[in-house]
Structure formats: structure tokens, C-alpha cells
Amino acid sequence: MEVVIAAAGIAPERFTFIDYGCGKGRMVMLAAARFAAAIGVEYSPRLIAIAERNAKAFLARGGADRAPIFWQGNAAEFLPPGGDLFCYLYNSFGPEILSDCLLRLEQAKTVQASRRVLLAYVDPQHGPLVVSRGWSALAEAPGLTIFEAPSPRRP
């Protein structure tokens, strides 16, 4: 988590963290201790149940002051909340779902143009797709690229 935050050069307490394809919730729990809010998005109901159990144990041990939120469903249908967003993706899905997720994030940026929308993409196999949509690469670390959503186009 610290490597990702350092690579992005952000103050995490100003961002909502969203982990697309959160699995059992490890990164979401770590983010809950540093970010304003932490959300895990996962398709598998089984993995969401495990993530929720893991989060309860993590909170009971004092791992974070606030509970992470878990959302179960198709990541392409997840509507991001308002404010600055720091999205995390460990190459969880292919280009079709990734395109739909990027579209939702771009729409969120259009609704609130002043917000920052960042994507920490680990093992960015579809990095060229992200760039082709106008996202700019802000930073790179081994196996990681931090992208920023494009500003909305003016008519």
C-alpha cells in the first residue's frame, strides 16, 4: 500500500479508495486505515463474504478506525461516489469490463470536473487501452502505473 501511495504522490486521507476485483479484501482493509473511505468491488458473492469476515477481524484487532465497504456485482455497473477517487486494479478483468469501468469513472469526472480520479493499475496488461481513452500516466513503479482521468471535454 505504501508503495502505491508514494508512487501516486497523494494525501490518501483526501481520497476514497476503490479496489476493483477486491477478492478477499486485503487491499481494501489496508486502505481503510489510510484513506477517507475504502470500497471493495467484487463479482463473487463467496469472496465478498470472506472479505466481510476478514474486515470484521481486522477492525476488531484495531487495524482501522472505520469499516471498509464491500459492493458485490459486475464492476462495470459500479457507480463511484463523489469526491476524489483513488482506484486500484490488479489486472482483474479483460478489456471489455475495464472499458466500462473507465467509462463510469470518466462520467464521474464529467459530473464533478474538479475532482481527481486516479487509477493505480498493477500489472497493466491493458495499459494501452487506458491511454487510448485519454488517461495520462502520472507515475510508474515496478509492475505499476498510476493513471489520471482526462478532464472533461468542453463543447
N, C-alpha and C positions, 0 to 999 in steps of 0.2 A: 504494500500500500504506500509506503513512504517513497519508494522509487517513482511510482506513478504520480504522486502529488508533487514531488520535486521536479519531475520532467515537465509537468504542466505549468509550474510556477504560479500556483494559485493559493489563495487563502481558503482552505476547504470549508470553513465554517460559514462561508457565503454561498455555498452551492448545495443543491440536492444531488445526491449520488444515485445513479440508476445503473444496476447491473443487469444487462440483457443476457439471459441464459444463466441465471444465478446458481443453478444446481442446488447444492445443499446449503448455500448461503454464506460461505466463508467470507468472501469479499464484502458482502453487504453488512455483516456483523462488524468487520474491521472498520468499514466506512461509518457505521453508526456512532463510533467513538470519536470521529473527527469532523464529519460533515453536519450541516444543518438538519438534514434528513437523509435516510438511506432506504432505497426501494430495490427489491429484487423482483425481476420479471422472469418467469419460468413457465414453460409449457406443461411440464409433467406434474400432475397432482401429487404423485408419490414423492417427488423431490421437494415440492413446496411443503408437504407435511414434515419431512425431515428437516428442512430449513427452519420451519417454525419451532420445532422441538429444540434444534440447536440454538436458536436465538434465545429461547427461554432459559436454557442453561447458561448461555453467555451472559445474559443480563443478571442472572442470579449470582454469578461469580463477580459481578461488578465490572464487566467488560465494556459497558457503555451506559450512559445516563438515560438514553431514550431508545425505545424499541424500534428495530427496523420494520419496514412494511414489506409484505410479500404479495405479489399480484400473480395469479395463475391464469394463463391463457396464451394465445398467439402473440408474440412480441410485436408483430406488425399491427396489432389492434390496440396496443397500449397507448393511452393518451398521457403525455408527460405533464407534470404540474407546472405552475407558473414559477417565475424566478430563474436564477442562473442554474444551469444543469451541467453536471459532470457525469457523462455516460461512460460505462465500462463494458467492453465487449471482448471476450476471449474467443474470437472466431467461432461463435456458437452456431451459426447457420449460414446458408448459402446466399447468393446474390439477390434472389427474389425477396426473401424476408428482410435482408439487410436494406434493400432499396426502399421497402415500405417503412421500415423503422426510420431511415434517414428522412423520408418524406414527412413523417409525423413530426420529427424534430425541426425540420425546416419550416413547417407550418407553425409550430410553436414559436419559432424565432420571428416569423412574419407577424404574428399576433402581438408579440412583445419585442419589438426590434432592439430595444436597449439591452436585453438580456444577453448573457454569454451562454453558448451551447457548445460544449466541448465533448469530444469522443476520444477516449483512451482505447485504442484498438491494439490488442495483444495478438501477435502472430497474424498480421494484417494481410491475409491471403487475397482479400478483395479490396485492398487499398486503392488500386487504380479506379475502382468503381466510386469510392468515396470522393476522390479527387475530381473525377469526371462530373460530379454533381456540384462542383464549385467549392467544396470544403478545402480549406488550406491546412497544410501540415505545419503545426506550430513548433513541434519538438519531436526528437526521436531518441530512443534509448534502445539497447539491445532487445530485439523482438517486439518493440512497442513503438507506435506512432500516435501522437496526440494531434487530432484534427479539430478545427473550429468551423462551425456552421457559417455559411456565407450570409452576408447582410441581405435583407430583402431587396429585391429589385424595385425601383420606383417606376411608375408608369410614365 
